[in-house]
Amino acid sequence: MANNRLSMRKITEVLRLYFEHGRSKREIARIIGASPSTFTDYLSRAKLAGLSYPLPPELDDAALARRLFPPSEPSAVQRPPADWAAVHAGLRRKGVTLDLLWQEYKAEQIDGFQYSAFCEHYRRWRQHLSLSMRQTHTPGERLFIDYAGPTVDIIELHSGEIRQAQIFVAVLGASNYTYIEATWSQQLPDWIGSHVRALDFFGGVTELWVPDNLRSGVSKASRYEPDINPTYQDLATHYDVAVLPARARKPKDKAKVENGVLVVERWVLARLRHQRFFSLNELNRMLRTLLSDLNQRPFEKLPGSRASAFAEMDQPALRALPLKAYEYAEWKLARVGVDYHVEADAHYYSVPCQHARQEVNVRITAATVEIFLSGTRLSSHLRSTFKGRHSRTPMRAASRRRDTNLPIPCSPSLRAFDNADNLSYLEQRFALLLWSRFRGRGIIRESALLV
């Protein structure tokens, strides 16, 4: 590794110890913490510049540096420049290095820059970019998600009530390609629905999602192990995506979407300040028009636009959407009752009787209710709207038997009743009648009910 240049203060100390005190080279090198060859190099430069000690009083540190380290003479050979914007875009691709791009440049330009000069010219070019554009994002890797701060007023046509619509923003990391839509709230159903529509808009799935610590997405914010909302995790599992929430009070973790939200506020929402909307659909139609203009708008310091960058970088790298659309589901934690039924939305659904009193996870969709224990599905039912009733018939046998809506007692000798395929409807009713009338009096034993 190349030695770092000593500070002008230390170089002045070298000259003082040598010219004024007559110390040896090795002793001075030990004092300044450098090698003797480094001391010899500085001494040679001082003699070549005609300097000794004490230094002239008008010679400050900057002037001393120019005298000791004069800039090299510019080469008279004119080297063909590289397309630095293309180099910058190429570095965003996975596995592409500056060395590889230099080799491709040299293959086309025999008289081009050597590697060190190539890197130096690229660094100088990159300094003219804004800070937000210096971040490097691999195409197809990350989708940044947040809500804009400002809301849009919508006037209810019949009541005249004014409601605020929330603006959902999703930005792809490499191309800055943006999706926006308006929803009534930031609650879980709207949050999940916006994700599904955003992925349909992009036409594919990234590897990572980087959301804000919104309650709908992150149940418990943490610096290292945030708890993801079960429904949001279910959505991520459906699309085979990893969720990496931004840390609390760390805006640089989601700087891409922070900048995207700022652009949306300035170039989209600001244009709507004089307009009045009477429905959410009307607002979303206007947002789609302005969104197209935003994505087609040319970059200020890079060639192309968000749309062209998306077509070139992110779109080819996105993974295909799953064939089956995601079905919205909510999860709840419940405990199985003594009658081995679980309550969900004021209706009761059965599980195998050996799981009574255990804590389970319930997945509720518009059509089904599924009950899981440690990731294993115990039962699946058609969702019922009847409050206070019981669904004892699993979906796998719903077409083959009738539902009595009565809980079946569960004991080691009565587990045959848990599989209703073993008994006819009349046999089930007769057994339950015997149980309810005589079991409490001790007239019959459980063994009498064995089938």
PyMOL commands that set and color helices and strands:
alter all, ss='L'
color gray80, all
select helices_A, chain A and resi 8-19+25-32+36-48+61-68+84-90+98-108+115-126+131-134+188-202+230-239+251-267+269-272+280-296+306-317+353-355+395-397+412-418+420-422+425-438+446-449
alter helices_A, ss='H'
color red, helices_A
select strands_A, chain A and resi 142-147+152-155+162-172+178-183+208-211+218-220+227-228+242-243+330-335+341-344+347-350+359-364+368-373+376-382+390-391
alter strands_A, ss='S'
color yellow, strands_A
deselect
rebuild
show_as cartoon
